[in-house]
Amino acid sequence: MIGKYCMVRSKNAGVFAGSLEALDGDVAKLSNARRIHYWNGAASLSQLATDGTSKPKDCRFPCRVDEVLLFGVIEIIPITQKAKESIDSVPVWTR
């Protein structure tokens, strides 16, 4: 999955969507990554990675970061082009 846009779930940092640059054991390096703080419009993370969200305005995805290291990775799901476009359509969430 190296080089693919993926959904990555970690034990303590939550879920991120980004390009998987490297994977070493349970440590993943993502680039162009966005935290998936809260989503609506998809029943599961698997559906979000496959279909995207049907309710982008109800999601909370903060701004992208250039890169992030995630420790304790427990799940990696490739994101389809359709889902990537949906995720990209979610407005940047700020408080």
All heavy atoms as an XYZ file, in Angstrom:
729
protein
N       0.809     -1.208      0.000
C       0.000      0.000      0.000
C       0.855      1.277      0.000
O       0.307      2.364     -0.029
C      -0.938     -0.007      1.191
C      -2.050     -1.019      1.073
S      -3.247     -0.777      2.379
C      -3.366     -2.451      2.961
N       2.175      1.103      0.064
C       3.052      2.269      0.030
C       2.765      3.068     -1.246
O       2.663      2.509     -2.337
C       4.536      1.848      0.087
C       4.836      1.021      1.343
C       5.458      3.062      0.001
C       4.615      1.737      2.657
N       2.648      4.372     -1.084
C       2.371      5.251     -2.212
C       0.892      5.484     -2.465
O       0.534      6.350     -3.253
N       0.030      4.737     -1.798
C      -1.419      4.894     -1.986
C      -2.004      5.843     -0.940
O      -1.476      5.994      0.150
C      -2.127      3.547     -1.885
C      -1.811      2.608     -3.017
C      -2.638      1.347     -2.918
C      -2.345      0.438     -4.088
N      -3.161     -0.781     -4.038
N      -3.113      6.450     -1.303
C      -3.878      7.276     -0.373
C      -4.693      6.320      0.489
O      -5.461      5.499     -0.038
C      -4.776      8.240     -1.149
C      -5.348      9.355     -0.331
C      -4.539     10.386      0.135
C      -6.696      9.399     -0.035
C      -5.070     11.429      0.880
C      -7.237     10.436      0.712
C      -6.413     11.445      1.163
O      -6.943     12.467      1.904
N      -4.504      6.382      1.805
C      -5.091      5.387      2.712
C      -5.713      6.029      3.942
O      -5.368      7.141      4.328
C      -4.006      4.419      3.200
S      -3.294      3.385      1.929
N      -6.600      5.284      4.560
C      -7.150      5.586      5.866
C      -6.311      4.780      6.861
O      -6.175      3.567      6.710
C      -8.611      5.118      5.900
C      -9.447      5.687      6.982
S      -9.925      7.386      6.701
C     -10.990      7.298      5.287
N      -5.743      5.463      7.851
C      -4.885      4.785      8.818
C      -5.417      5.051     10.223
O      -5.561      6.199     10.641
C      -3.420      5.269      8.711
C      -2.544      4.564      9.727
C      -2.887      5.028      7.298
N      -5.720      3.957     10.931
C      -6.209      4.059     12.307
C      -5.071      3.661     13.239
O      -4.417      2.647     13.046
C      -7.388      3.107     12.530
C      -7.959      3.192     13.953
C      -8.923      2.048     14.259
N      -9.993      1.888     13.315
C     -11.219      2.395     13.469
N     -11.523      3.090     14.531
N     -12.142      2.159     12.562
N      -4.872      4.496     14.259
C      -3.863      4.179     15.271
C      -4.544      4.024     16.624
O      -5.674      4.472     16.819
C      -2.794      5.271     15.328
O      -3.347      6.459     15.836
N      -3.843      3.398     17.547
C      -4.423      3.149     18.869
C      -4.730      4.438     19.621
O      -5.772      4.554     20.249
C      -3.470      2.307     19.712
C      -3.360      0.881     19.272
C      -2.403      0.124     20.168
C      -2.208     -1.289     19.678
N      -1.219     -2.010     20.474
N      -3.815      5.407     19.591
C      -3.970      6.581     20.447
C      -4.202      7.899     19.719
O      -4.736      8.826     20.314
C      -2.742      6.724     21.352
C      -2.602      5.561     22.306
O      -3.569      5.133     22.920
N      -1.400      5.016     22.414
N      -3.817      7.989     18.449
C      -3.945      9.266     17.734
C      -5.196      9.341     16.874
O      -5.468     10.372     16.280
C      -2.710      9.510     16.868
N      -5.934      8.257     16.772
C      -7.147      8.269     15.975
C      -6.896      7.897     14.532
O      -5.993      7.123     14.222
N      -7.690      8.493     13.635
C      -7.693      8.122     12.221
C      -7.207      9.294     11.378
O      -7.588     10.441     11.608
C      -9.114      7.723     11.771
C      -9.139      7.382     10.294
C      -9.643      6.563     12.609
N      -6.377      8.966     10.374
C      -5.894      9.949      9.412
C      -6.111      9.421      8.011
O      -6.060      8.212      7.781
C      -4.395     10.208      9.596
C      -4.052     11.068     10.768
C      -4.067     10.557     12.053
C      -3.693     12.397     10.588
C      -3.744     11.347     13.134
C      -3.363     13.189     11.672
C      -3.384     12.673     12.949
N      -6.319     10.335      7.067
C      -6.341     10.001      5.643
C      -5.145     10.694      5.023
O      -4.936     11.893      5.227
C      -7.622     10.496      4.993
N      -4.330      9.941      4.288
C      -3.163     10.535      3.657
C      -2.425      9.527      2.806
O      -2.792      8.356      2.733
N      -1.371      9.988      2.183
C      -0.544      9.117      1.344
C       0.431      8.357      2.232
O       1.212      8.963      2.966
C       0.225      9.950      0.324
O      -0.666     10.581     -0.556
N       0.380      7.046      2.144
C       1.248      6.200      2.958
C       2.647      6.198      2.356
O       2.865      5.674      1.263
C       0.677      4.784      3.029
C       1.407      3.788      3.917
C       1.432      4.249      5.375
C       0.771      2.408      3.809
N       3.585      6.812      3.060
C       4.958      6.935      2.570
C       5.829      5.775      3.037
O       6.712      5.334      2.303
C       5.566      8.257      3.047
C       4.842      9.490      2.552
C       4.931      9.667      1.050
O       5.935      9.264      0.452
O       3.966     10.202      0.465
N       5.605      5.321      4.263
C       6.427      4.251      4.823
C       5.661      3.550      5.930
O       4.804      4.145      6.581
C       7.736      4.815      5.366
N       6.008      2.282      6.122
C       5.422      1.483      7.189
C       6.525      0.609      7.762
O       7.168     -0.142      7.036
C       4.282      0.622      6.650
C       3.510     -0.220      7.653
C       2.804      0.659      8.682
C       2.498     -1.110      6.934
N       6.749      0.762      9.064
C       7.777     -0.023      9.752
C       7.143     -0.597     11.007
O       6.964      0.116     11.998
C       8.977      0.863     10.087
C      10.124      0.093     10.709
O      10.083     -1.157     10.740
O      11.080      0.742     11.179
N       6.760     -1.859     10.949
C       6.039     -2.455     12.070
C       4.703     -1.771     12.230
O       3.893     -1.745     11.311
N       4.477     -1.172     13.402
C       3.206     -0.475     13.631
C       3.368      1.049     13.576
O       2.578      1.784     14.146
C       2.575     -0.914     14.950
C       3.341     -0.442     16.178
O       4.491      0.028     16.040
O       2.791     -0.534     17.288
N       4.394      1.512     12.861
C       4.623      2.948     12.682
C       4.440      3.289     11.206
O       5.087      2.704     10.337
C       6.037      3.364     13.148
C       6.249      4.858     12.928
C       6.251      3.003     14.606
N       3.540      4.222     10.932
C       3.272      4.645      9.564
C       3.633      6.111      9.397
O       3.374      6.929     10.282
C       1.802      4.444      9.216
N       4.234      6.420      8.259
C       4.503      7.812      7.894
C       3.547      8.184      6.775
O       3.508      7.515      5.737
C       5.939      7.990      7.434
C       6.265      9.412      7.033
C       7.704      9.550      6.566
C       8.000     10.972      6.153
N       9.373     11.108      5.642
N       2.763      9.233      7.005
C       1.815      9.730      6.009
C       2.234     11.116      5.566
O       2.756     11.899      6.364
C       0.408      9.831      6.584
C      -0.294      8.561      7.035
C      -1.668      8.910      7.595
C      -0.423      7.590      5.904
N       1.975     11.422      4.308
C       2.147     12.790      3.824
C       0.790     13.313      3.373
O      -0.127     12.536      3.107
C       3.161     12.839      2.672
O       2.689     12.118      1.557
N       0.692     14.640      3.329
C      -0.549     15.277      2.893
C      -1.737     14.670      3.646
O      -2.712     14.230      3.047
C      -0.711     15.121      1.382
C      -1.719     16.084      0.812
O      -1.967     17.142      1.356
N      -2.316     15.701     -0.301
N      -1.616     14.656      4.969
C      -2.554     13.914      5.818
C      -3.571     14.825      6.501
O      -3.261     15.951      6.882
C      -1.778     13.132      6.874
N      -4.736     14.279      6.681
C      -5.831     14.983      7.342
C      -6.419     14.088      8.418
O      -6.752     12.931      8.165
C      -6.892     15.298      6.293
C      -7.779     16.441      6.654
C      -8.523     16.940      5.444
N      -9.406     18.012      5.870
C     -10.412     18.451      5.163
N     -10.678     17.954      3.978
N     -11.171     19.416      5.636
N      -6.543     14.621      9.625
C      -7.146     13.854     10.717
C      -8.653     13.718     10.462
O      -9.331     14.673     10.086
C      -6.925     14.557     12.050
C      -7.392     13.749     13.252
C      -7.195     14.524     14.549
N      -5.835     14.916     14.778
C      -4.937     14.203     15.473
N      -5.281     13.050     16.006
N      -3.706     14.645     15.636
N      -9.163     12.529     10.671
C     -10.602     12.266     10.541
C     -11.162     12.304     11.966
O     -11.301     11.290     12.629
C     -10.854     10.897      9.860
C     -10.103     10.798      8.531
C     -12.338     10.658      9.674
C     -10.476     11.848      7.506
N     -11.441     13.505     12.437
C     -11.863     13.709     13.818
C     -13.257     13.134     14.079
O     -13.499     12.486     15.083
C     -11.823     15.204     14.144
C     -12.310     15.536     15.509
N     -11.546     15.338     16.626
C     -13.488     16.037     15.934
C     -12.225     15.702     17.694
N     -13.411     16.132     17.304
N     -14.167     13.409     13.158
C     -15.557     12.947     13.284
C     -16.140     12.881     11.877
O     -15.895     13.769     11.069
C     -16.377     13.935     14.132
C     -17.859     13.662     14.116
C     -18.428     12.729     14.969
C     -18.696     14.324     13.219
C     -19.798     12.465     14.938
C     -20.057     14.067     13.184
C     -20.601     13.132     14.038
O     -21.945     12.868     14.002
N     -16.887     11.820     11.590
C     -17.554     11.748     10.291
C     -19.008     11.371     10.462
O     -19.413     10.775     11.437
C     -16.839     10.775      9.341
C     -17.072      9.325      9.617
C     -18.105      8.547      9.158
C     -16.274      8.463     10.416
N     -17.989      7.260      9.614
C     -16.862      7.185     10.401
C     -15.099      8.625     11.146
C     -16.326      6.094     11.073
C     -14.575      7.546     11.816
C     -15.187      6.303     11.774
N     -19.783     11.761      9.464
C     -21.191     11.426      9.357
C     -21.425     11.116      7.884
O     -20.669     11.548      7.032
C     -22.059     12.596      9.825
C     -23.488     12.201     10.095
O     -23.904     11.076      9.848
N     -24.269     13.146     10.601
N     -22.427     10.354      7.575
C     -22.723     10.046      6.183
C     -22.010      8.808      5.665
O     -21.964      8.577      4.456
N     -21.451      8.014      6.575
C     -20.873      6.708      6.254
C     -21.010      5.864      7.514
O     -20.774      6.350      8.624
C     -19.409      6.824      5.846
N     -21.399      4.620      7.329
C     -21.689      3.758      8.482
C     -20.430      3.311      9.218
O     -20.488      3.003     10.405
C     -22.482      2.536      8.034
N     -19.300      3.268      8.519
C     -18.068      2.766      9.123
C     -16.870      3.413      8.436
O     -17.007      4.056      7.384
C     -17.977      1.245      8.965
O     -17.847      0.926      7.589
N     -15.718      3.200      8.996
C     -14.491      3.677      8.380
C     -14.274      3.003      7.025
O     -13.808      3.631      6.073
C     -13.313      3.400      9.315
C     -12.052      4.191      9.074
C     -12.309      5.678      9.110
C     -11.009      3.805     10.097
N     -14.650      1.742      6.935
C     -14.537      1.025      5.656
C     -15.397      1.680      4.580
O     -14.957      1.846      3.438
C     -14.957     -0.436      5.830
O     -14.133     -1.076      6.759
N     -16.612      2.049      4.939
C     -17.480      2.711      3.964
C     -16.948      4.099      3.628
O     -17.003      4.526      2.472
C     -18.921      2.810      4.466
C     -19.833      3.405      3.397
C     -21.274      3.549      3.828
O     -21.602      3.490      5.005
N     -22.152      3.753      2.859
N     -16.421      4.808      4.609
C     -15.847      6.128      4.352
C     -14.686      6.017      3.363
O     -14.548      6.846      2.469
C     -15.384      6.764      5.664
C     -14.886      8.204      5.583
C     -15.987      9.141      5.104
C     -14.361      8.650      6.937
N     -13.852      4.977      3.498
C     -12.714      4.773      2.601
C     -13.150      4.312      1.214
O     -12.437      4.534      0.239
C     -11.750      3.756      3.206
N     -14.311      3.700      1.121
C     -14.801      3.181     -0.158
C     -15.701      4.168     -0.888
O     -15.513      4.435     -2.076
C     -15.571      1.861      0.066
O     -14.698      0.935      0.714
C     -16.062      1.271     -1.240
N     -16.688      4.716     -0.174
C     -17.704      5.579     -0.784
C     -17.550      7.053     -0.447
O     -18.178      7.889     -1.089
C     -19.101      5.145     -0.333
C     -19.439      3.733     -0.746
O     -18.966      3.298     -1.812
O     -20.167      3.048     -0.002
N     -16.797      7.375      0.604
C     -16.747      8.749      1.080
C     -17.944      9.028      1.964
O     -18.638      8.121      2.408
N     -18.188     10.304      2.207
C     -19.303     10.706      3.060
C     -20.421     11.319      2.230
O     -20.160     12.048      1.275
C     -18.857     11.717      4.124
O     -20.011     12.191      4.828
C     -18.128     12.912      3.549
N     -21.651     11.014      2.591
C     -22.794     11.641      1.930
C     -23.176     12.947      2.624
O     -24.068     13.647      2.165
C     -23.990     10.682      1.919
O     -24.406     10.395      3.241
N     -22.480     13.264      3.720
C     -22.788     14.481      4.482
C     -21.497     15.237      4.820
O     -21.114     15.371      5.989
C     -23.528     14.120      5.766
C     -24.863     13.445      5.526
C     -25.555     13.114      6.815
C     -26.895     12.448      6.538
N     -27.616     12.148      7.780
N     -20.812     15.775      3.814
C     -19.519     16.425      4.070
C     -19.595     17.621      5.024
O     -18.640     17.874      5.763
C     -19.034     16.850      2.684
C     -20.237     16.805      1.809
C     -21.166     15.806      2.404
N     -20.719     18.306      5.055
C     -20.832     19.471      5.945
C     -21.015     19.070      7.404
O     -20.877     19.897      8.296
C     -21.970     20.378      5.485
C     -21.659     21.048      4.166
C     -22.761     21.970      3.737
C     -22.393     22.590      2.399
N     -23.442     23.448      1.877
N     -21.320     17.789      7.650
C     -21.499     17.304      9.013
C     -20.238     16.642      9.572
O     -20.268     16.100     10.676
C     -22.650     16.298      9.081
C     -23.996     16.945      8.813
O     -24.105     18.182      8.913
O     -24.954     16.201      8.495
N     -19.161     16.659      8.802
C     -17.909     16.024      9.234
C     -16.964     17.052      9.851
O     -17.088     18.255      9.592
C     -17.219     15.372      8.041
S     -18.149     14.006      7.319
N     -16.037     16.568     10.642
C     -15.015     17.422     11.263
C     -13.637     16.900     10.864
O     -13.103     15.994     11.496
C     -15.155     17.416     12.778
C     -16.414     18.046     13.279
C     -16.437     18.007     14.781
N     -17.708     18.441     15.299
C     -18.114     18.246     16.531
N     -17.337     17.605     17.389
N     -19.279     18.677     16.928
N     -13.089     17.466      9.807
C     -11.756     17.122      9.344
C     -10.923     18.397      9.376
O     -11.151     19.303      8.569
C     -11.760     16.580      7.913
C     -12.622     15.366      7.661
C     -12.866     14.963      6.368
C     -13.172     14.616      8.682
C     -13.640     13.842      6.089
C     -13.965     13.493      8.429
C     -14.196     13.111      7.120
N      -9.972     18.528     10.312
C      -9.125     19.720     10.358
C      -8.232     19.834      9.116
O      -8.272     18.980      8.222
C      -8.284     19.515     11.617
C      -9.031     18.510     12.429
C      -9.724     17.630     11.430
N      -7.386     20.861      9.114
C      -6.499     21.116      7.979
C      -5.503     19.974      7.770
O      -5.249     19.172      8.667
C      -5.753     22.423      8.189
S      -4.582     22.370      9.564
N      -4.937     19.933      6.582
C      -3.910     18.954      6.242
C      -2.586     19.329      6.901
O      -2.313     20.499      7.137
C      -3.688     18.920      4.732
C      -4.857     18.413      3.971
C      -4.530     18.267      2.486
N      -5.721     17.892      1.772
C      -6.245     16.674      1.774
N      -5.668     15.713      2.442
N      -7.352     16.418      1.111
N      -1.785     18.314      7.143
C      -0.399     18.524      7.570
C       0.498     17.887      6.512
O       0.102     16.915      5.852
C      -0.108     17.942      8.971
C      -0.912     18.685     10.026
C      -0.409     16.452      9.044
N       1.693     18.440      6.345
C       2.609     17.918      5.328
C       2.995     16.474      5.590
O       3.092     15.676      4.666
C       3.872     18.772      5.249
C       3.597     20.149      4.662
O       2.589     20.306      3.940
O       4.397     21.066      4.924
N       3.237     16.150      6.866
C       3.551     14.767      7.210
C       3.258     14.504      8.673
O       3.224     15.420      9.487
C       4.999     14.406      6.873
C       6.043     15.186      7.615
C       7.460     14.820      7.168
O       7.635     14.158      6.134
O       8.385     15.202      7.880
N       3.045     13.235      8.969
C       2.774     12.813     10.337
C       3.284     11.381     10.505
O       3.204     10.584      9.573
C       1.260     12.918     10.676
C       0.422     12.013      9.816
C       1.002     12.650     12.147
N       3.831     11.094     11.673
C       4.191      9.730     12.039
C       3.126      9.226     12.987
O       2.823      9.874     13.988
C       5.546      9.688     12.751
C       6.788      9.763     11.899
C       8.025      9.758     12.795
C       6.857      8.620     10.908
N       2.560      8.082     12.684
C       1.545      7.478     13.540
C       2.116      6.212     14.160
O       2.578      5.318     13.447
C       0.296      7.128     12.738
C      -0.478      8.307     12.171
C      -1.611      7.824     11.290
C      -1.000      9.174     13.287
N       2.070      6.148     15.469
C       2.554      4.986     16.206
C       1.354      4.143     16.632
O       0.268      4.656     16.859
C       3.349      5.443     17.438
C       4.577      6.226     17.072
C       4.512      7.589     16.848
C       5.791      5.584     16.928
C       5.643      8.313     16.494
C       6.930      6.292     16.578
C       6.851      7.667     16.357
N       1.539      2.852     16.740
C       0.453      1.975     17.156
C      -0.610      1.805     16.091
O      -1.802      1.754     16.397
N      -0.196      1.699     14.837
C      -1.145      1.528     13.739
C      -1.826      0.164     13.854
O      -1.167     -0.854     14.038
C      -0.426      1.665     12.378
C      -1.331      1.239     11.232
C       0.049      3.089     12.184
N      -3.147      0.186     13.766
C      -3.902     -1.071     13.883
C      -4.742     -1.370     12.642
O      -5.273     -2.470     12.520
C      -4.794     -1.076     15.144
C      -5.741      0.116     15.167
C      -3.940     -1.107     16.395
C      -6.737      0.113     16.316
N      -4.862     -0.411     11.715
C      -5.679     -0.646     10.523
C      -5.259      0.311      9.419
O      -5.031      1.490      9.662
C      -7.151     -0.417     10.866
C      -8.114     -0.688      9.753
C      -9.567     -0.525     10.190
O      -9.849      0.210     11.159
O     -10.420     -1.142      9.541
N      -5.158     -0.218      8.201
C      -4.876      0.590      7.013
C      -5.841      0.144      5.923
O      -5.924     -1.042      5.604
C      -3.428      0.416      6.527
C      -2.440      0.811      7.625
C      -3.187      1.246      5.257
C      -0.986      0.514      7.279
N      -6.585      1.105      5.367
C      -7.557      0.812      4.316
C      -7.266      1.726      3.124
O      -7.268      2.950      3.286
C      -9.007      1.068      4.789
C      -9.313      0.339      6.090
C     -10.007      0.681      3.697
C     -10.626      0.773      6.739
N      -7.035      1.171      1.952
C      -6.866      2.030      0.771
C      -8.146      2.832      0.519
O      -9.256      2.329      0.703
C      -6.621      1.043     -0.374
C      -6.203     -0.220      0.280
C      -6.883     -0.247      1.616
N      -7.978      4.072      0.108
C      -9.104      4.967     -0.163
C      -9.316      5.044     -1.676
O      -8.370      5.295     -2.426
C      -8.845      6.370      0.422
C      -8.735      6.284      1.946
C      -9.939      7.356      0.007
C      -8.327      7.587      2.614
N     -10.546      4.840     -2.114
C     -10.859      4.924     -3.543
C     -10.816      6.383     -4.003
O     -10.883      7.316     -3.186
C     -12.266      4.371     -3.834
O     -13.238      5.222     -3.201
C     -12.418      2.928     -3.358
N     -10.729      6.582     -5.304
C     -10.738      7.935     -5.858
C     -12.038      8.649     -5.504
O     -12.029      9.831     -5.161
C     -10.538      7.898     -7.377
C     -10.440      9.274     -8.008
C      -9.268     10.098     -7.493
O      -8.200      9.573     -7.200
N      -9.478     11.405     -7.363
N     -13.147      7.934     -5.584
C     -14.450      8.505     -5.223
C     -14.433      9.004     -3.779
O     -14.885     10.115     -3.482
C     -15.537      7.444     -5.407
C     -16.914      7.849     -4.945
C     -17.891      6.682     -5.074
C     -19.237      7.012     -4.466
N     -20.159      5.879     -4.498
N     -13.918      8.190     -2.864
C     -13.878      8.574     -1.452
C     -12.896      9.723     -1.220
O     -13.160     10.618     -0.416
C     -13.504      7.370     -0.598
N     -11.769      9.719     -1.930
C     -10.790     10.805     -1.784
C     -11.431     12.140     -2.162
O     -11.258     13.143     -1.464
C      -9.556     10.550     -2.638
C      -8.485     11.624     -2.476
C      -7.285     11.343     -3.347
C      -6.171     12.340     -3.128
N      -6.535     13.741     -3.161
N     -12.145     12.150     -3.267
C     -12.820     13.378     -3.693
C     -13.834     13.835     -2.652
O     -13.969     15.029     -2.382
C     -13.476     13.164     -5.060
C     -12.460     13.007     -6.170
C     -13.048     12.538     -7.495
O     -14.301     12.441     -7.605
O     -12.262     12.260     -8.411
N     -14.532     12.890     -2.056
C     -15.495     13.213     -1.006
C     -14.796     13.782      0.223
O     -15.224     14.805      0.776
C     -16.292     11.958     -0.646
O     -17.150     12.202      0.430
N     -13.735     13.139      0.647
C     -12.967     13.614      1.817
C     -12.414     15.011      1.546
O     -12.473     15.892      2.398
C     -11.862     12.607      2.163
C     -12.485     11.321      2.711
C     -10.862     13.196      3.158
C     -11.545     10.129      2.761
N     -11.900     15.210      0.335
C     -11.366     16.529     -0.029
C     -12.445     17.606     -0.039
O     -12.146     18.793      0.133
C     -10.694     16.467     -1.398
C      -9.382     15.703     -1.385
O      -8.832     15.454     -0.286
O      -8.901     15.345     -2.482
N     -13.705     17.216     -0.227
C     -14.797     18.191     -0.283
C     -15.255     18.659      1.100
O     -16.010     19.625      1.209
C     -15.994     17.625     -1.044
O     -16.735     16.703     -0.245
N     -14.783     17.979      2.150
C     -15.178     18.359      3.512
C     -14.466     19.660      3.884
O     -13.234     19.742      3.798
C     -14.835     17.226      4.520
C     -15.084     17.690      5.950
C     -15.648     15.980      4.203
N     -15.227     20.684      4.296
C     -14.594     21.943      4.691
C     -13.639     21.741      5.870
O     -13.866     20.876      6.711
C     -15.781     22.831      5.105
C     -16.999     22.180      4.550
C     -16.685     20.724      4.435
N     -12.596     22.555      5.922
C     -11.656     22.478      7.044
C     -12.387     22.890      8.310
O     -12.993     23.965      8.383
C     -10.436     23.396      6.794
C      -9.545     23.450      8.030
C      -9.640     22.896      5.592
N     -12.329     22.019      9.286
C     -12.986     22.259     10.572
C     -12.049     23.021     11.491
O     -10.893     22.641     11.672
C     -13.382     20.930     11.215
C     -13.997     21.057     12.571
C     -15.145     21.704     12.894
C     -13.493     20.502     13.790
N     -15.410     21.582     14.238
C     -14.396     20.849     14.816
C     -12.372     19.746     14.116
C     -14.208     20.487     16.130
C     -12.190     19.376     15.439
C     -13.114     19.749     16.430
N     -12.525     24.108     12.039
C     -11.773     24.889     13.018
C     -12.689     25.227     14.170
O     -13.912     25.177     14.046
C     -11.236     26.203     12.408
O     -12.332     26.989     11.962
C     -10.280     25.937     11.258
N     -12.120     25.601     15.257
C     -12.912     26.006     16.414
C     -12.653     27.429     16.733
O     -11.668     27.992     16.530
C     -12.567     25.146     17.612
C     -13.168     23.767     17.412
C     -13.247     23.050     18.707
N     -14.438     23.481     19.396
C     -15.309     22.653     19.949
N     -15.124     21.393     19.887
N     -16.350     23.093     20.568
